[in-house]
Amino acid sequence: MARKVNYEEKISALEAKIEKKQNEIKALKGKLGELKSAKAKEDYKELMEYMVTNNLSAEEVLSSIKG
């Protein structure tokens, strides 16, 4: 006699796995956001230091970028 498949258990197990992975993705997205923010702050700090060191204003930097 063929073994009966319990679809409810399999569905429930897959839903639990999906929820776990969604939580992991959410946590990773949070870490990604934090890293992007930290990088942006670091880039801004580096740019400001360059501008101060070279006595440049924002307008001067923008005009040199735009050509």
PyMOL Python script that loads the backbone (N, CA, C, O; Angstrom):
from pymol import cmd

cmd.read_pdbstr("""\
ATOM      1  N   MET A   1       0.835  -1.181   0.000  1.00  0.00           N
ATOM      2  CA  MET A   1       0.000   0.000   0.000  1.00  0.00           C
ATOM      3  C   MET A   1       0.886   1.254   0.000  1.00  0.00           C
ATOM      4  O   MET A   1       1.890   1.311   0.711  1.00  0.00           O
ATOM      5  N   ALA A   2       0.516   2.230  -0.783  1.00  0.00           N
ATOM      6  CA  ALA A   2       1.299   3.458  -0.908  1.00  0.00           C
ATOM      7  C   ALA A   2       1.201   4.291   0.363  1.00  0.00           C
ATOM      8  O   ALA A   2       0.160   4.366   1.016  1.00  0.00           O
ATOM      9  N   ARG A   3       2.305   4.899   0.675  1.00  0.00           N
ATOM     10  CA  ARG A   3       2.353   5.747   1.857  1.00  0.00           C
ATOM     11  C   ARG A   3       1.668   7.074   1.569  1.00  0.00           C
ATOM     12  O   ARG A   3       1.892   7.673   0.517  1.00  0.00           O
ATOM     13  N   LYS A   4       0.849   7.530   2.481  1.00  0.00           N
ATOM     14  CA  LYS A   4       0.111   8.772   2.297  1.00  0.00           C
ATOM     15  C   LYS A   4       1.001   9.964   2.664  1.00  0.00           C
ATOM     16  O   LYS A   4       1.644   9.976   3.713  1.00  0.00           O
ATOM     17  N   VAL A   5       1.021  10.944   1.796  1.00  0.00           N
ATOM     18  CA  VAL A   5       1.834  12.138   2.010  1.00  0.00           C
ATOM     19  C   VAL A   5       1.035  13.123   2.856  1.00  0.00           C
ATOM     20  O   VAL A   5      -0.141  13.382   2.600  1.00  0.00           O
ATOM     21  N   ASN A   6       1.692  13.655   3.853  1.00  0.00           N
ATOM     22  CA  ASN A   6       1.033  14.645   4.689  1.00  0.00           C
ATOM     23  C   ASN A   6       1.425  16.033   4.164  1.00  0.00           C
ATOM     24  O   ASN A   6       2.454  16.597   4.536  1.00  0.00           O
ATOM     25  N   TYR A   7       0.579  16.549   3.302  1.00  0.00           N
ATOM     26  CA  TYR A   7       0.862  17.833   2.669  1.00  0.00           C
ATOM     27  C   TYR A   7       0.843  18.984   3.662  1.00  0.00           C
ATOM     28  O   TYR A   7       1.617  19.931   3.531  1.00  0.00           O
ATOM     29  N   GLU A   8      -0.022  18.908   4.636  1.00  0.00           N
ATOM     30  CA  GLU A   8      -0.109  19.994   5.620  1.00  0.00           C
ATOM     31  C   GLU A   8       1.209  20.157   6.374  1.00  0.00           C
ATOM     32  O   GLU A   8       1.659  21.280   6.604  1.00  0.00           O
ATOM     33  N   GLU A   9       1.821  19.054   6.752  1.00  0.00           N
ATOM     34  CA  GLU A   9       3.105  19.125   7.457  1.00  0.00           C
ATOM     35  C   GLU A   9       4.189  19.698   6.550  1.00  0.00           C
ATOM     36  O   GLU A   9       4.996  20.521   6.981  1.00  0.00           O
ATOM     37  N   LYS A  10       4.204  19.260   5.300  1.00  0.00           N
ATOM     38  CA  LYS A  10       5.213  19.752   4.360  1.00  0.00           C
ATOM     39  C   LYS A  10       5.017  21.238   4.078  1.00  0.00           C
ATOM     40  O   LYS A  10       5.980  22.001   4.016  1.00  0.00           O
ATOM     41  N   ILE A  11       3.771  21.635   3.909  1.00  0.00           N
ATOM     42  CA  ILE A  11       3.470  23.051   3.667  1.00  0.00           C
ATOM     43  C   ILE A  11       3.887  23.879   4.873  1.00  0.00           C
ATOM     44  O   ILE A  11       4.503  24.934   4.725  1.00  0.00           O
ATOM     45  N   SER A  12       3.557  23.407   6.047  1.00  0.00           N
ATOM     46  CA  SER A  12       3.897  24.121   7.274  1.00  0.00           C
ATOM     47  C   SER A  12       5.411  24.240   7.435  1.00  0.00           C
ATOM     48  O   SER A  12       5.919  25.291   7.826  1.00  0.00           O
ATOM     49  N   ALA A  13       6.122  23.166   7.133  1.00  0.00           N
ATOM     50  CA  ALA A  13       7.583  23.184   7.242  1.00  0.00           C
ATOM     51  C   ALA A  13       8.188  24.185   6.266  1.00  0.00           C
ATOM     52  O   ALA A  13       9.108  24.924   6.618  1.00  0.00           O
ATOM     53  N   LEU A  14       7.673  24.209   5.043  1.00  0.00           N
ATOM     54  CA  LEU A  14       8.188  25.153   4.049  1.00  0.00           C
ATOM     55  C   LEU A  14       7.867  26.594   4.428  1.00  0.00           C
ATOM     56  O   LEU A  14       8.697  27.485   4.243  1.00  0.00           O
ATOM     57  N   GLU A  15       6.685  26.824   4.951  1.00  0.00           N
ATOM     58  CA  GLU A  15       6.327  28.177   5.387  1.00  0.00           C
ATOM     59  C   GLU A  15       7.238  28.642   6.516  1.00  0.00           C
ATOM     60  O   GLU A  15       7.629  29.809   6.565  1.00  0.00           O
ATOM     61  N   ALA A  16       7.575  27.732   7.419  1.00  0.00           N
ATOM     62  CA  ALA A  16       8.481  28.078   8.519  1.00  0.00           C
ATOM     63  C   ALA A  16       9.868  28.424   7.983  1.00  0.00           C
ATOM     64  O   ALA A  16      10.500  29.371   8.450  1.00  0.00           O
ATOM     65  N   LYS A  17      10.338  27.657   7.006  1.00  0.00           N
ATOM     66  CA  LYS A  17      11.643  27.936   6.402  1.00  0.00           C
ATOM     67  C   LYS A  17      11.632  29.289   5.699  1.00  0.00           C
ATOM     68  O   LYS A  17      12.589  30.057   5.800  1.00  0.00           O
ATOM     69  N   ILE A  18      10.550  29.572   4.992  1.00  0.00           N
ATOM     70  CA  ILE A  18      10.426  30.852   4.284  1.00  0.00           C
ATOM     71  C   ILE A  18      10.450  32.007   5.280  1.00  0.00           C
ATOM     72  O   ILE A  18      11.131  33.007   5.056  1.00  0.00           O
ATOM     73  N   GLU A  19       9.718  31.873   6.364  1.00  0.00           N
ATOM     74  CA  GLU A  19       9.686  32.931   7.377  1.00  0.00           C
ATOM     75  C   GLU A  19      11.069  33.153   7.978  1.00  0.00           C
ATOM     76  O   GLU A  19      11.485  34.291   8.197  1.00  0.00           O
ATOM     77  N   LYS A  20      11.777  32.059   8.244  1.00  0.00           N
ATOM     78  CA  LYS A  20      13.125  32.163   8.808  1.00  0.00           C
ATOM     79  C   LYS A  20      14.045  32.898   7.837  1.00  0.00           C
ATOM     80  O   LYS A  20      14.800  33.783   8.242  1.00  0.00           O
ATOM     81  N   LYS A  21      13.984  32.537   6.571  1.00  0.00           N
ATOM     82  CA  LYS A  21      14.839  33.181   5.567  1.00  0.00           C
ATOM     83  C   LYS A  21      14.471  34.649   5.396  1.00  0.00           C
ATOM     84  O   LYS A  21      15.349  35.490   5.201  1.00  0.00           O
ATOM     85  N   GLN A  22      13.176  34.964   5.468  1.00  0.00           N
ATOM     86  CA  GLN A  22      12.757  36.363   5.358  1.00  0.00           C
ATOM     87  C   GLN A  22      13.317  37.177   6.518  1.00  0.00           C
ATOM     88  O   GLN A  22      13.728  38.324   6.336  1.00  0.00           O
ATOM     89  N   ASN A  23      13.334  36.588   7.702  1.00  0.00           N
ATOM     90  CA  ASN A  23      13.908  37.280   8.858  1.00  0.00           C
ATOM     91  C   ASN A  23      15.410  37.476   8.684  1.00  0.00           C
ATOM     92  O   ASN A  23      15.953  38.517   9.054  1.00  0.00           O
ATOM     93  N   GLU A  24      16.075  36.474   8.123  1.00  0.00           N
ATOM     94  CA  GLU A  24      17.511  36.596   7.863  1.00  0.00           C
ATOM     95  C   GLU A  24      17.773  37.694   6.838  1.00  0.00           C
ATOM     96  O   GLU A  24      18.705  38.483   6.989  1.00  0.00           O
ATOM     97  N   ILE A  25      16.950  37.740   5.800  1.00  0.00           N
ATOM     98  CA  ILE A  25      17.097  38.772   4.770  1.00  0.00           C
ATOM     99  C   ILE A  25      16.874  40.153   5.375  1.00  0.00           C
ATOM    100  O   ILE A  25      17.606  41.094   5.069  1.00  0.00           O
ATOM    101  N   LYS A  26      15.874  40.272   6.224  1.00  0.00           N
ATOM    102  CA  LYS A  26      15.596  41.554   6.871  1.00  0.00           C
ATOM    103  C   LYS A  26      16.799  42.009   7.699  1.00  0.00           C
ATOM    104  O   LYS A  26      17.177  43.180   7.664  1.00  0.00           O
ATOM    105  N   ALA A  27      17.392  41.083   8.437  1.00  0.00           N
ATOM    106  CA  ALA A  27      18.567  41.418   9.246  1.00  0.00           C
ATOM    107  C   ALA A  27      19.740  41.823   8.360  1.00  0.00           C
ATOM    108  O   ALA A  27      20.456  42.776   8.667  1.00  0.00           O
ATOM    109  N   LEU A  28      19.935  41.098   7.261  1.00  0.00           N
ATOM    110  CA  LEU A  28      21.026  41.431   6.344  1.00  0.00           C
ATOM    111  C   LEU A  28      20.811  42.793   5.694  1.00  0.00           C
ATOM    112  O   LEU A  28      21.764  43.550   5.509  1.00  0.00           O
ATOM    113  N   LYS A  29      19.572  43.104   5.348  1.00  0.00           N
ATOM    114  CA  LYS A  29      19.279  44.414   4.766  1.00  0.00           C
ATOM    115  C   LYS A  29      19.557  45.523   5.773  1.00  0.00           C
ATOM    116  O   LYS A  29      20.022  46.600   5.402  1.00  0.00           O
ATOM    117  N   GLY A  30      19.275  45.262   7.038  1.00  0.00           N
ATOM    118  CA  GLY A  30      19.585  46.235   8.080  1.00  0.00           C
ATOM    119  C   GLY A  30      21.081  46.475   8.185  1.00  0.00           C
ATOM    120  O   GLY A  30      21.527  47.618   8.283  1.00  0.00           O
ATOM    121  N   LYS A  31      21.857  45.396   8.165  1.00  0.00           N
ATOM    122  CA  LYS A  31      23.319  45.522   8.211  1.00  0.00           C
ATOM    123  C   LYS A  31      23.839  46.243   6.977  1.00  0.00           C
ATOM    124  O   LYS A  31      24.755  47.061   7.066  1.00  0.00           O
ATOM    125  N   LEU A  32      23.251  45.937   5.826  1.00  0.00           N
ATOM    126  CA  LEU A  32      23.656  46.597   4.585  1.00  0.00           C
ATOM    127  C   LEU A  32      23.410  48.099   4.670  1.00  0.00           C
ATOM    128  O   LEU A  32      24.256  48.898   4.269  1.00  0.00           O
ATOM    129  N   GLY A  33      22.265  48.471   5.188  1.00  0.00           N
ATOM    130  CA  GLY A  33      21.952  49.887   5.353  1.00  0.00           C
ATOM    131  C   GLY A  33      22.943  50.581   6.275  1.00  0.00           C
ATOM    132  O   GLY A  33      23.375  51.703   6.010  1.00  0.00           O
ATOM    133  N   GLU A  34      23.296  49.907   7.357  1.00  0.00           N
ATOM    134  CA  GLU A  34      24.268  50.476   8.296  1.00  0.00           C
ATOM    135  C   GLU A  34      25.624  50.663   7.629  1.00  0.00           C
ATOM    136  O   GLU A  34      26.272  51.694   7.808  1.00  0.00           O
ATOM    137  N   LEU A  35      26.053  49.667   6.860  1.00  0.00           N
ATOM    138  CA  LEU A  35      27.346  49.760   6.183  1.00  0.00           C
ATOM    139  C   LEU A  35      27.345  50.862   5.124  1.00  0.00           C
ATOM    140  O   LEU A  35      28.325  51.593   4.984  1.00  0.00           O
ATOM    141  N   LYS A  36      26.255  50.978   4.388  1.00  0.00           N
ATOM    142  CA  LYS A  36      26.165  52.039   3.380  1.00  0.00           C
ATOM    143  C   LYS A  36      26.212  53.407   4.036  1.00  0.00           C
ATOM    144  O   LYS A  36      26.848  54.328   3.523  1.00  0.00           O
ATOM    145  N   SER A  37      25.546  53.539   5.159  1.00  0.00           N
ATOM    146  CA  SER A  37      25.546  54.802   5.891  1.00  0.00           C
ATOM    147  C   SER A  37      26.949  55.126   6.402  1.00  0.00           C
ATOM    148  O   SER A  37      27.406  56.264   6.296  1.00  0.00           O
ATOM    149  N   ALA A  38      27.620  54.135   6.949  1.00  0.00           N
ATOM    150  CA  ALA A  38      28.978  54.345   7.453  1.00  0.00           C
ATOM    151  C   ALA A  38      29.920  54.725   6.315  1.00  0.00           C
ATOM    152  O   ALA A  38      30.780  55.591   6.483  1.00  0.00           O
ATOM    153  N   LYS A  39      29.763  54.082   5.159  1.00  0.00           N
ATOM    154  CA  LYS A  39      30.601  54.401   4.005  1.00  0.00           C
ATOM    155  C   LYS A  39      30.341  55.826   3.536  1.00  0.00           C
ATOM    156  O   LYS A  39      31.278  56.559   3.218  1.00  0.00           O
ATOM    157  N   ALA A  40      29.083  56.216   3.493  1.00  0.00           N
ATOM    158  CA  ALA A  40      28.743  57.573   3.063  1.00  0.00           C
ATOM    159  C   ALA A  40      29.359  58.604   4.006  1.00  0.00           C
ATOM    160  O   ALA A  40      29.879  59.625   3.555  1.00  0.00           O
ATOM    161  N   LYS A  41      29.304  58.342   5.306  1.00  0.00           N
ATOM    162  CA  LYS A  41      29.905  59.262   6.276  1.00  0.00           C
ATOM    163  C   LYS A  41      31.416  59.345   6.078  1.00  0.00           C
ATOM    164  O   LYS A  41      32.001  60.426   6.133  1.00  0.00           O
ATOM    165  N   GLU A  42      32.036  58.196   5.849  1.00  0.00           N
ATOM    166  CA  GLU A  42      33.484  58.159   5.632  1.00  0.00           C
ATOM    167  C   GLU A  42      33.858  58.915   4.356  1.00  0.00           C
ATOM    168  O   GLU A  42      34.825  59.677   4.339  1.00  0.00           O
ATOM    169  N   ASP A  43      33.090  58.698   3.294  1.00  0.00           N
ATOM    170  CA  ASP A  43      33.344  59.398   2.032  1.00  0.00           C
ATOM    171  C   ASP A  43      33.175  60.906   2.203  1.00  0.00           C
ATOM    172  O   ASP A  43      33.973  61.689   1.688  1.00  0.00           O
ATOM    173  N   TYR A  44      32.139  61.304   2.923  1.00  0.00           N
ATOM    174  CA  TYR A  44      31.893  62.729   3.164  1.00  0.00           C
ATOM    175  C   TYR A  44      33.045  63.337   3.962  1.00  0.00           C
ATOM    176  O   TYR A  44      33.520  64.430   3.653  1.00  0.00           O
ATOM    177  N   LYS A  45      33.481  62.621   4.982  1.00  0.00           N
ATOM    178  CA  LYS A  45      34.592  63.108   5.812  1.00  0.00           C
ATOM    179  C   LYS A  45      35.849  63.277   4.960  1.00  0.00           C
ATOM    180  O   LYS A  45      36.552  64.281   5.073  1.00  0.00           O
ATOM    181  N   GLU A  46      36.124  62.296   4.115  1.00  0.00           N
ATOM    182  CA  GLU A  46      37.303  62.354   3.252  1.00  0.00           C
ATOM    183  C   GLU A  46      37.209  63.536   2.286  1.00  0.00           C
ATOM    184  O   GLU A  46      38.192  64.243   2.063  1.00  0.00           O
ATOM    185  N   LEU A  47      36.035  63.740   1.721  1.00  0.00           N
ATOM    186  CA  LEU A  47      35.832  64.861   0.803  1.00  0.00           C
ATOM    187  C   LEU A  47      36.023  66.199   1.520  1.00  0.00           C
ATOM    188  O   LEU A  47      36.676  67.104   1.002  1.00  0.00           O
ATOM    189  N   MET A  48      35.450  66.309   2.704  1.00  0.00           N
ATOM    190  CA  MET A  48      35.580  67.559   3.458  1.00  0.00           C
ATOM    191  C   MET A  48      37.041  67.836   3.824  1.00  0.00           C
ATOM    192  O   MET A  48      37.497  68.976   3.746  1.00  0.00           O
ATOM    193  N   GLU A  49      37.768  66.797   4.219  1.00  0.00           N
ATOM    194  CA  GLU A  49      39.184  66.965   4.541  1.00  0.00           C
ATOM    195  C   GLU A  49      39.961  67.429   3.313  1.00  0.00           C
ATOM    196  O   GLU A  49      40.830  68.295   3.412  1.00  0.00           O
ATOM    197  N   TYR A  50      39.649  66.854   2.165  1.00  0.00           N
ATOM    198  CA  TYR A  50      40.311  67.253   0.923  1.00  0.00           C
ATOM    199  C   TYR A  50      40.015  68.716   0.607  1.00  0.00           C
ATOM    200  O   TYR A  50      40.908  69.476   0.231  1.00  0.00           O
ATOM    201  N   MET A  51      38.753  69.097   0.765  1.00  0.00           N
ATOM    202  CA  MET A  51      38.361  70.472   0.472  1.00  0.00           C
ATOM    203  C   MET A  51      39.056  71.454   1.413  1.00  0.00           C
ATOM    204  O   MET A  51      39.518  72.509   0.979  1.00  0.00           O
ATOM    205  N   VAL A  52      39.130  71.114   2.686  1.00  0.00           N
ATOM    206  CA  VAL A  52      39.784  71.997   3.659  1.00  0.00           C
ATOM    207  C   VAL A  52      41.280  72.072   3.376  1.00  0.00           C
ATOM    208  O   VAL A  52      41.867  73.153   3.395  1.00  0.00           O
ATOM    209  N   THR A  53      41.891  70.924   3.116  1.00  0.00           N
ATOM    210  CA  THR A  53      43.328  70.880   2.847  1.00  0.00           C
ATOM    211  C   THR A  53      43.689  71.715   1.624  1.00  0.00           C
ATOM    212  O   THR A  53      44.722  72.385   1.603  1.00  0.00           O
ATOM    213  N   ASN A  54      42.837  71.671   0.612  1.00  0.00           N
ATOM    214  CA  ASN A  54      43.108  72.383  -0.637  1.00  0.00           C
ATOM    215  C   ASN A  54      42.379  73.718  -0.734  1.00  0.00           C
ATOM    216  O   ASN A  54      42.356  74.351  -1.789  1.00  0.00           O
ATOM    217  N   ASN A  55      41.785  74.134   0.377  1.00  0.00           N
ATOM    218  CA  ASN A  55      41.090  75.421   0.446  1.00  0.00           C
ATOM    219  C   ASN A  55      40.080  75.574  -0.695  1.00  0.00           C
ATOM    220  O   ASN A  55      40.079  76.574  -1.414  1.00  0.00           O
ATOM    221  N   LEU A  56      39.223  74.563  -0.842  1.00  0.00           N
ATOM    222  CA  LEU A  56      38.224  74.562  -1.906  1.00  0.00           C
ATOM    223  C   LEU A  56      36.822  74.704  -1.325  1.00  0.00           C
ATOM    224  O   LEU A  56      36.521  74.180  -0.252  1.00  0.00           O
ATOM    225  N   SER A  57      35.980  75.415  -2.047  1.00  0.00           N
ATOM    226  CA  SER A  57      34.573  75.506  -1.658  1.00  0.00           C
ATOM    227  C   SER A  57      33.783  74.450  -2.426  1.00  0.00           C
ATOM    228  O   SER A  57      34.290  73.841  -3.368  1.00  0.00           O
ATOM    229  N   ALA A  58      32.561  74.247  -2.018  1.00  0.00           N
ATOM    230  CA  ALA A  58      31.704  73.281  -2.708  1.00  0.00           C
ATOM    231  C   ALA A  58      31.483  73.707  -4.156  1.00  0.00           C
ATOM    232  O   ALA A  58      31.462  72.867  -5.056  1.00  0.00           O
ATOM    233  N   GLU A  59      31.320  75.000  -4.380  1.00  0.00           N
ATOM    234  CA  GLU A  59      31.114  75.504  -5.736  1.00  0.00           C
ATOM    235  C   GLU A  59      32.320  75.207  -6.631  1.00  0.00           C
ATOM    236  O   GLU A  59      32.167  74.838  -7.795  1.00  0.00           O
ATOM    237  N   GLU A  60      33.510  75.373  -6.074  1.00  0.00           N
ATOM    238  CA  GLU A  60      34.724  75.109  -6.851  1.00  0.00           C
ATOM    239  C   GLU A  60      34.839  73.628  -7.207  1.00  0.00           C
ATOM    240  O   GLU A  60      35.214  73.275  -8.326  1.00  0.00           O
ATOM    241  N   VAL A  61      34.517  72.784  -6.261  1.00  0.00           N
ATOM    242  CA  VAL A  61      34.578  71.344  -6.514  1.00  0.00           C
ATOM    243  C   VAL A  61      33.557  70.957  -7.577  1.00  0.00           C
ATOM    244  O   VAL A  61      33.869  70.204  -8.500  1.00  0.00           O
ATOM    245  N   LEU A  62      32.345  71.470  -7.447  1.00  0.00           N
ATOM    246  CA  LEU A  62      31.301  71.154  -8.424  1.00  0.00           C
ATOM    247  C   LEU A  62      31.651  71.669  -9.816  1.00  0.00           C
ATOM    248  O   LEU A  62      31.410  70.986 -10.811  1.00  0.00           O
ATOM    249  N   SER A  63      32.213  72.858  -9.888  1.00  0.00           N
ATOM    250  CA  SER A  63      32.564  73.398 -11.204  1.00  0.00           C
ATOM    251  C   SER A  63      33.679  72.589 -11.850  1.00  0.00           C
ATOM    252  O   SER A  63      33.700  72.428 -13.070  1.00  0.00           O
ATOM    253  N   SER A  64      34.606  72.077 -11.047  1.00  0.00           N
ATOM    254  CA  SER A  64      35.682  71.260 -11.625  1.00  0.00           C
ATOM    255  C   SER A  64      35.153  69.898 -12.082  1.00  0.00           C
ATOM    256  O   SER A  64      35.665  69.320 -13.041  1.00  0.00           O
ATOM    257  N   ILE A  65      34.140  69.395 -11.400  1.00  0.00           N
ATOM    258  CA  ILE A  65      33.542  68.115 -11.802  1.00  0.00           C
ATOM    259  C   ILE A  65      32.747  68.287 -13.090  1.00  0.00           C
ATOM    260  O   ILE A  65      32.833  67.462 -14.000  1.00  0.00           O
ATOM    261  N   LYS A  66      31.980  69.356 -13.155  1.00  0.00           N
ATOM    262  CA  LYS A  66      31.133  69.600 -14.327  1.00  0.00           C
ATOM    263  C   LYS A  66      31.947  69.992 -15.547  1.00  0.00           C
ATOM    264  O   LYS A  66      31.488  69.860 -16.682  1.00  0.00           O
ATOM    265  N   GLY A  67      33.134  70.466 -15.311  1.00  0.00           N
ATOM    266  CA  GLY A  67      34.032  70.802 -16.410  1.00  0.00           C
ATOM    267  C   GLY A  67      33.807  72.140 -16.909  1.00  0.00           C
ATOM    268  O   GLY A  67      34.486  72.574 -17.839  1.00  0.00           O
TER     269      GLY A  67
END
""", "prot")
cmd.dss("prot")
cmd.show_as("cartoon", "prot")
cmd.util.cbc("prot")
cmd.orient("prot")
